[in-house]
């Protein structure tokens, strides 16, 4: 099995490269070094210019609102890479080196994924302490206005040990991405699908093109939530059962990032 080295901080908390897969073996480089194939994520893109690896691959993860410097750098220095993986539609036309890769991911571990036979709690939202970008601020605004009508979880409110605990017993969860960007969706959306929870979702504008729209409720402004809350019930949740199961299966396709890396270009460097 081919070894693929990675210089990364984005997946640090998950020990991501230690996860086995069917395509290649991750090797997590703690210090810069020259290899056969090296993948550089956001914080390490600048190293490619001086790195002597045979193949250098960029993998862009955070959206522009979180780390705009990454996007400025890749536009000016993409020639130092053999391939660049991104979900950003604005970058893809720059060069044939740019390849589509969904952000995806999940914080729900493999043994925890599934649709429970029954859920006893109606709705929650999970909110961190961050208040930097639009999505962060919207989460707190939702809590300020509607927090007494739902269970509020997360740092600064009611901490939870993991996402499974935060979602498994809830029929619905108000789910807000950091930003609304075409083709960007994260574990915030997929974690709901992987626990049989219907997301009340602000984020990826084209979510209904990839997932069954009956299994996700979208909104674009905080005022819409009032009407959405009035329509939630056990009966409504049950009515969405087929879509919930479909979206669970679709979500599984978007958490296997190694498969996307391999099939969308990495394989060509290993043959």
N, C-alpha and C positions, 0 to 999 in steps of 0.2 A: 504494500500500500504506500502511495506517495506521501511524503511529508510536506506539509505546507506550514511555513513559519508565519507568525502573526505578531505585529507590534500594535498593542491595543490597550486602551483604558476604558472604553465604553462598556465592555462586557465584564469588567473586573469583578463586580460583585457576584456574577453568576459563575465565575470560573469557566466561562464559555468554551475555551479551546480544549478543556479536559473532556468534553462530551464526545463520546465515540460516534462515528457515523460510517456509512457504507462506502464512502467515496474517497476519503483521504484522511490522514492523521494530522491534527493540529499540533504544532509545537509552539509554545508560548515563549517568545524571546523577551527576557527581562532587560537585556541590554542590546544595543544595536549590533548587528553582525551580518556578514554576507552569507547568503544561502543560495540554494537552487531556486526556490520560490518563496517570496516574502509578501505577505499582505499587510498593508499599512492602513489603519483606520484613522479617524479624524485628527487626533492629537499628534499623530506621527507622520502625516503626509510629507512634512518638510524634510524628513530623513531620506526620502527616495533620491534626491538630487545627488547625494554623496554615497549612497549605498551601492554595493557592487554585486548584488544578487543577480542571478541569470534572468529571472523574471520578477518584475515588481508590479504589484497589483494594489490599486487604491480601492477602499471600500468606505463610502461616505454614508454616515449613519444619522447624525443629528440634522434636523431641518434648519433652513437658513436663519430663522428667527432666534434659534438657540446659539448657533455658532456661525455667523456670517463670514468669518475669516477663512473657514474651510472652503467655502465656495469661491471666494476671491482667489485663494491659492490654487485650487484645482483648475480654474479657468486659465491662469497664467502659466502653470507648470505641468499641465497634463502630459506634455511630451516626455516627461521623465518616467512615465508609467507605461507598461505594456497593455494594461487593461484597467478600466475604472468602472466599478459597480455602484449604481445609484438608482433611486426611485424618482429622482428629480427630472421632470419632463423637460425643463429648460436646459439641462445639461446634455441630454442625449443627442441632440443634433450637432454638437460641436465637433465630434470626431467618431469614427467607427470604433475607437477604443472604448467608448462609453457603452455600457450594457445595463439593461434594466434589471434591478433586483429589489423586490419589495422589502420594506423595513421589517414588517411582520413581528416576529419573536413572541414569546410568552413567558410569564412569571408563574404559570401554573405547571407544576411538575407532572411528569408523565403518569405516575400512578394516581394522580388526583383528577385527571381529566375525565369528563363524562357528564351525562345529563342525569341528575338525581330523579328518582321516581316521584318524589314529592318535595316541595319547598313550602316552608311555613311563614316566611317573611316577604312582605310585598316589595319594598323599594329602599335602596340606599344610594349613597354616593361616596366615593373614596377620594380624599383630598389631601395633598401634601401641604407643607408649610410655604412652598414657593409662591412668590407673587411678582414674577419678573415679566413674563410675556402674556399675550392676550388670553391664552387658555388658562394659565395659572389664575389670573385675575377673575375670569369668568367663573371658575369653580367656587371661589370664595364668595362671589356675588350671589351665586345660586344658594349657597349655604345661608348667607345673610337673609335672603328673601324667603326661602322655602325650607330651611333646615328643620323647622319644627314639624314638618310633614313627612320626614324620612329619617332613616338612620344615617348618621354622618360618621364615617370612619376615616382613619388615616392619621398621620403625624400632626399634632396640634389639636386633634379632636379626640378620637378614640383609637389608639394604635392597634394594629392587627399584626399577627406574626407572619402572615403571608397572604397572597391574593386569593387562594382557595378559601381560606376562612372568611375572607371579606365578601365572597361572591356566592359560594355554594348553596346557601339557604335562601338567597334572594331571587325573586322572580324578575325584577327589573333593577337596573343600576344606571344612574345618570353618569354618563361617561364623556369626558371632555378631553380632547387632544390638546397638545400645547399650541397648535395652530391649525388653520384650515388651508391645506396645500394639496393640489391635485396629486394623486398616487401615493400620498403619505398616510399610512395608518400604522398604529403601533400595538404593543401588547395590551394597551388599555381597551381596545376593541376586541382583540382575539381572546383575551382572558374571559370576557363575558361569554362569548360563543362556546368556549371550551368548558364552561361550567353550567351551560344551559340557562344562562341569564340573558334576558332581552336588554340590550343597551339602549338607553335614551341618549342619543349620540349627537355630539357636535364635533365635526372634524372633516375627514375625507369627503369632499363633495359628491364623489361618484360611488359612494358605498353601495348603493342599490344595484350598481352594475356588476359587482362582484359577489354580493351576498343577497340572499332572499330578502326582499324588502319587508315581508311580513314578520321577519324575525328581528327587525331593528326599527326603532322609532327615532326619526331625525328631527332636529330643530336648529334654527340659525340665530335665534334671539332669545334672551332670557324670558321675555314676555310669553312666548309660546308654551313654556313649561306649565303654566297654570292650567291650560286646557288639557295638556297631556296627563297631568296628575289626576284630573277628574275622570279620565277614561280607564284608569288602571284597575284591574281586579283579577281575582283567581280565574274567572271565566274568560277574560280577555287573554290571559296568559295561556290557558289551555287551548284556546282557539288558534294560537300561534304554534302549536306543537310541531307540525310538519316542517315549518320554516326553521324552528329552533334546531331540529335534527339535521336539516340540510346545512345550516350555517356551521354547525359543529364539524361536519365532514369537510366543508370548504376551508374552515380555519386550520384544520390539520395540514392542508397543503401549503399554508403560508407560514408555518412555524419551522419547516424543514429548510433552513437557510442554506445548509450545505448542499442540498439538492439543487437549489437555485444557482448557487455559485458554480457548481460543477457543470450543470447543463447549459448555463448561459455563457460559458466561456472558459472556466478554469480547467476543464478537462483537456482542452486543446494544448495546454502546456505540459501535460503529463503523459501524453501518448507517444 
